[in-house]
Amino acid sequence: MRKLLFRAHGPWDERTASEILVNNEIGGNTGNLLFLHSVMRTLMTEDTEIDTMSFLHRKHISQREVDYCNSEYDAFIIPLACAFRPSFTGELDVLADFVSRLKIPCVVAGAGIQARCSYKGLSEDVNHSVRNFLNAVLDKSDCVGLRGEHTAQYLKYLGYKEEKDYTIIGCPSMYTFGDSLPEPRLTELTSGSKAAYNCKPTLKRRHYDFIRREAARFDNAMYISQIHREIRSLYVGMPYPVLSSYPPDFPVHLSAPEMQEGRMIGVLDKYS
């Protein structure tokens, strides 16, 4: 029996919707559930035991915890999304320190950069945190798995070598059900077809209006929310403080058509 430690919230924990939303245990975005579940599902075999460890709001990992992990686990698995960004450097620094003190293999799956077209716009502080994290992991692993070409170019810019230090694997969620994507089911779209859509508040107004117009073509269109503040407003029934940049009819406001007409849903775990 091998034991693996995951950077994740425990998917088997019994938690209410209130607890998940109050503690923001989806990490701000329910998309985080997809890639975490995918990697766990891939490694969840009969001879494997999986434990989880959350690094949310952690500032330091004690040496006692490190010693325990070294003695109990065979590897530390680190599924990631857009981890190379300014707002994530705090957790990257904690992870780098933790990994540097581990004596077990460490595996990174799906790390990506969140930046505009030019990654050279990231500050040297961000680059420093990314280097520290990558160096710590590469000391315990052959290479890291990246989301795509943009992230690969960023690592190349930082001095790392393709297919030696990193390789592109895409989002781990693509491998939820094996090594190939599901075959698309061809069907005819009618006004009665089920349709799902989603928006970002940073979209230009013309793009936002286009999505709304297209959704209006379907009688059963449903807005699938993935953002913590949107789902919290939906669940509590009270407005959530938002930035003035949000459109007045965006589905974070109670006056939004999706909320008023009951055409909005938020998923808080993979069983919902």
N, C-alpha and C positions, 0 to 999 in steps of 0.2 A: 504493500500500500504506500503510495506517495502522497505527500501533503503539499498543497500549493497555497500560497498567500496571495490574495488579490488586493490591489488598490481599488476599493469599491465599498459602497454601502452593502450591508448584508441583504441579499435578495430574499432570504428566508425569514427575515425579521417580521414579526406581526406588528404592523403600524397602521394607524388610522389615517384617513385623508387629512384630518386636522393636523396630526403630528408631522406628516410629510410636508405640508404646506407651511406650517409655522417654522419648522427647522430647515426648510428649503432643501430637503434631502434628495431632490432631483438635480441639484447643482445648477439651478436656474433654468434648465432646459430639459424636457423629457427625452430629447434625442440622446442624452447621455445613457438612457436605459438600453438603447439599441445595441451600441457597440460593446457595452459591458456584458450584456446577456449573451451576445454572440460568442465572445471569447470564452466565457464560462461554459456555454453549451458545448463548444468544441472540445474543451479539456475535461469535461465532466464524464469520465469513464468509470467503469465498475471498480477499478483499482486506484481511483484518485479521490482524495478528500480535499475539499476547498474551504478555506476560511477567508474572511475579508477584513480589511483594515481601512478605515476612512482617514483621510488626511485633511478633511475640511476643517478649517479654523485651527489646525494644529500649528504651533510655532516651533516645536522641538520634539524629537522622539528620544526618550531616555535610553541610556545604555542598557538598562535592565530589559526594556522591550526589545532592543536590538539583539541582546544575548538570547532571549527567549526565541525570537524568530530564527536565529542561526541554529538553534538546537532542535527546533520543532519542524521546520519546513525544508522542502527540497528545492524550492525556487520561489522567487517573487515575481508575480505577473503584473505588468503595468499597462493596462489598456488606456489609451489617451485619444483625445480629439484635437481641438485647436489649442494645444498647450503652450505653443511658443508665441506668447502675446504679453503685453505689459501687465495686465490685470492678473496673470497667473504666475508671475515670477516668485511670489511668496511661497506658493506650494511647490514650485520647481526647486527652490532652494532647500526646502525641508526634505523633499524627495532625494535630492542630490546628497545631502548630509546622511540621510538614512541608508541609501544604497552604498555609499562609500564605506560604511561600517559593517555591511553585511558580508558574509562569507559564502553565500549561496548564489547560484545563477540568477540573473535578473533579465526579464524579457519585456521589451517595449513593443506594443502593437498599435499602429495607427496614429502616431504622433503627427501633428500638423501645425502649420504656421497660420496665424490670423493677422493678416496685414493687407494693405492695398497692393497694387501691382509691383511696387518697388519695396522689396524687403530691406533695402538699404536705409529706409526711413526709420527702422527700429533703433532705439537708443542703445548705446554701448552697455548700459545696465542690463537690458534684456538679453543682449548677446552674451554677456558674462554669465547670466543665470543659465542660459541654454547650454553654453559650453560646459559649465560645471556639472550640469545634469547629464549631458551626453558622455562626458569623460568618465563619470562615476559608473554609468550603465555599461559603457564599452569595456570597462575593466572587468565586468562580470558577464559579458555577453559578446557574441561574435559581431552582431550588427543590430541596428534598430529598424523597425518597420515604419515606413512613412506613408502619409495619406496620398501624396501626389507630386507632380513635377515641380510645383511652386516651392514646396517644402524642401525637395531635393536640391533645387537651385540655391536655396537659402543655406543649407548645410554645406554645400560646395563653397559658397561664399565665405563661410566660417572656417573653411580649411579641411573639411572632412571629405573622404573619398567614396564615390559611388561603388556599390557592390562590395565594398570592404567595410566601411563603417555604417552604411545605410543601404536600404533597398526599398523600392516602392511596392506596397501591398494594397493600397487603397483603404477604404473604411472597413474595419472588421465585420460590420453588420452585413456586408455582402456575402459572408461565408457562414451566416447563421445556420443554413440547412445543408452545408456541404461545400465542395470546392467549385460549384457552378451556380449561376443565378437561376432563379425559377423562370420557366418559360412563360412569356406574357400570354394572357388569355385574350384572344381577339373577340371583340363584340361590337355591336352596333350601338352608337350613342343616340339616345333619344331624350326628350325632356323628362322622361320618367326614370332615367338612369341615375344610380347613386353616384354622387360626385363629392370629392373632398378637396378643400383648398386651405391655404394658409398665407399669411402676409407678414411682412416686416414693417415696423413703423418708419424705418429709414428709407423706404421706397419713395421714388418720386411720385407725385400725385397722379400723374397720367398712368403709371404702372399700377398703382393701387386701384384706380378707377377701372382699368382694363380687367383686372382680376375680379372685381365686383360684378362687372357686366357679364363676364363669362359665367360666373357662378349663378347669376340670375337666370340663365338659360335652363337650369335644371331644377325641377320641383323638389328634389331630395338633396340639394347641396348642403353639405355640413362643413362648418369651419372647425378644423382640428387644431386646437391650441396646443402649443408646446412650451410656452413661456410661463414661468412661475407666477408673475404678477397678473397675467391674464386669467390663469386657472384659479388663482386665489380670489380675484374679483368675482368670478363665476360661482365659486363654491360658497363664499361668505355672503355674497349679495350686497356688498358695499364697495364703493369706489376705492381703488388703490392709487396712492400718490404716484403720478407719472410725470415724465418730462413734458414740457410745453411743446416739444417737437412731435408728439403723437398727434395724428389727425383726430379731429373732434368726433369722428364716427368710427374710430378704430375699436376693435373688440376688446379693449381694456376698459372702456367706458360703459357704464350700465345703459346708456342710451343707444349703443350700437345696435344696428338691425339684427345681428346674429344673436345677441343676448335677448333682445326684446321678443324675437320670434322663436326662441328655443332651438336655434340652428347652430349650436356651439357645444363642443365637448372637449374635455381635457382628460388625458390618460395619465395616471400617476404610477402605475406599475404594469408589468407585462401581463398581469392576469385580468386587467380591467376590460 
